[in-house]
Amino acid sequence: MRKVTPNELEGLTLLAMGSTVLSLRVDGELLDRLRQHAAKRGMSVQDYVVRTLIRDDFDERFKTAVDETQKFYGAEEVT
C-alpha cells in the first residue's frame, strides 16, 4: 500500500488487495485524530484505518457505537 500525500487525504482512498476501492470523506478534526493514532504506531493513516477495520472486535464495537448513536438521537433500531 502506498502512503498518501497530505493533498490526497481529503479524498482518502483505501485499496484492499487491489480488488476493492473504498473512498472516505472525513472532517479535519477526525483526520487529525487518525493521524495521531497512526503516528503513535508508526503507521500511515491508510494502514491504521485498514488495521482497525479488520480487528476481530470491530463488528461488535461498530454495532455498539450505532446503538448508542441511535439512543442519543432517539432513532428507532434499524434491522
Residue pairs with C-beta under 8 A, 6 or more apart in sequence:
1 15
1 44
1 46
1 47
1 50
3 44
3 46
4 12
4 13
4 44
4 45
4 46
9 31
9 45
10 25
11 23
11 25
12 23
12 24
12 25
12 26
12 31
12 45
12 46
12 49
13 21
13 22
13 23
13 24
14 21
14 22
14 23
14 24
14 46
14 49
14 50
15 21
16 22
16 50
24 49
26 34
31 45
34 45
34 48
34 49
35 45
37 48
38 44
38 45
38 47
38 48
41 48
43 51
52 58
55 61
67 77
69 75
70 76
70 77
70 78
